[in-house]
Amino acid sequence: MWRDYYPFALPIGIGLALLLLIIWSLIWKSIALWKAARNNHLGWFVAMIILNTVGILEIIYILGFSKKPSVDSPQPPITP
């Protein structure tokens, strides 16, 4: 029946799991790419574009490397 028209069709459970995995990956990738671009981390940006790690590399970047270093510059004294 339907297999005659779609011989390579996936079962519904596998197709749904694949769809959820794609959505999961796109969410993490978009957040991480946004942060990498804003922080001028070109190496991370290129790595995340090329490598598809189902969100693992993106999560590592967001949690460990996306924070901007704080600059401890002394504030000039305020004189009235």
MITOR-566682 format. One record per residue (C-alpha): z, y, x; residue in one letter. Coordinates in steps of 0.001 Angstrom, whole numbers. Example, Ala and Ser with C-alpha at 12.3 -4.5 7.8 and 13.67 -1.06 7.14 Angstrom:
+---------+---------+---------+------+
|      pz |      py |      px | type |
+---------+---------+---------+------+
|    7800 |   -4500 |   12300 |    A |
|    7140 |   -1060 |   13670 |    S |
+---------+---------+---------+------+
% end
This chain:
+---------+---------+---------+------+
|      pz |      py |      px | type |
+---------+---------+---------+------+
|       0 |       0 |       0 |    M |
|    1245 |    3152 |    1719 |    W |
|    1095 |    1415 |    5116 |    R |
|   -2672 |    1331 |    4758 |    D |
|   -2721 |    5131 |    4795 |    Y |
|     119 |    5709 |    7268 |    Y |
|     193 |    2777 |    9701 |    P |
|    2474 |    4606 |   12162 |    F |
|    4961 |    5975 |    9618 |    A |
|    8632 |    5870 |   10554 |    L |
|   11338 |    4553 |    8248 |    P |
|   13135 |    7315 |    6344 |    I |
|   16389 |    6941 |    8317 |    G |
|   14689 |    7265 |   11687 |    I |
|   12572 |   10180 |   10493 |    G |
|   15640 |   11988 |    9163 |    L |
|   17557 |   11373 |   12405 |    A |
|   14615 |   12698 |   14405 |    L |
|   14410 |   15798 |   12212 |    L |
|   18143 |   16479 |   12647 |    L |
|   17827 |   15993 |   16416 |    L |
|   14954 |   18487 |   16559 |    I |
|   16923 |   21068 |   14548 |    I |
|   20027 |   20510 |   16757 |    W |
|   17961 |   20999 |   19911 |    S |
|   16175 |   24112 |   18628 |    L |
|   19437 |   25823 |   17684 |    I |
|   21040 |   25260 |   21107 |    W |
|   17827 |   26056 |   22985 |    K |
|   17290 |   29340 |   21176 |    S |
|   20876 |   30510 |   21772 |    I |
|   20804 |   29524 |   25448 |    A |
|   17385 |   31067 |   26086 |    L |
|   18532 |   34301 |   24462 |    W |
|   21621 |   34446 |   26678 |    K |
|   19672 |   33550 |   29834 |    A |
|   17123 |   36277 |   29137 |    A |
|   19820 |   38871 |   28463 |    R |
|   21657 |   37937 |   31679 |    N |
|   18461 |   37914 |   33795 |    N |
|   18960 |   34253 |   34759 |    H |
|   15307 |   33430 |   35387 |    L |
|   16005 |   30024 |   36956 |    G |
|   18038 |   28857 |   33979 |    W |
|   15457 |   30259 |   31570 |    F |
|   12594 |   28373 |   33221 |    V |
|   14625 |   25154 |   33494 |    A |
|   15521 |   25253 |   29808 |    M |
|   11919 |   25937 |   28821 |    I |
|   10574 |   23015 |   30882 |    I |
|   13311 |   20403 |   30430 |    L |
|   14048 |   18967 |   27017 |    N |
|   17573 |   17572 |   27208 |    T |
|   18409 |   17552 |   23476 |    V |
|   20729 |   20514 |   23911 |    G |
|   22817 |   19145 |   26793 |    I |
|   21537 |   21571 |   29459 |    L |
|   21734 |   24428 |   26982 |    E |
|   25355 |   23661 |   26085 |    I |
|   26278 |   23457 |   29776 |    I |
|   24665 |   26847 |   30391 |    Y |
|   26321 |   28503 |   27395 |    I |
|   29802 |   27178 |   28140 |    L |
|   29786 |   27473 |   31912 |    G |
|   27233 |   29910 |   33250 |    F |
|   26268 |   32463 |   30607 |    S |
|   29281 |   34682 |   30966 |    K |
|   28647 |   37903 |   32807 |    K |
|   30970 |   38404 |   35770 |    P |
|   33483 |   41141 |   35176 |    S |
|   33224 |   44081 |   37504 |    V |
|   36618 |   45193 |   38738 |    D |
|   35689 |   48729 |   39645 |    S |
|   38521 |   51193 |   39633 |    P |
|   38307 |   53845 |   36980 |    Q |
|   38325 |   57423 |   38215 |    P |
|   41500 |   59290 |   37336 |    P |
|   41311 |   61454 |   34251 |    I |
|   42146 |   65075 |   35027 |    T |
|   42816 |   67527 |   32234 |    P |
+---------+---------+---------+------+
% end
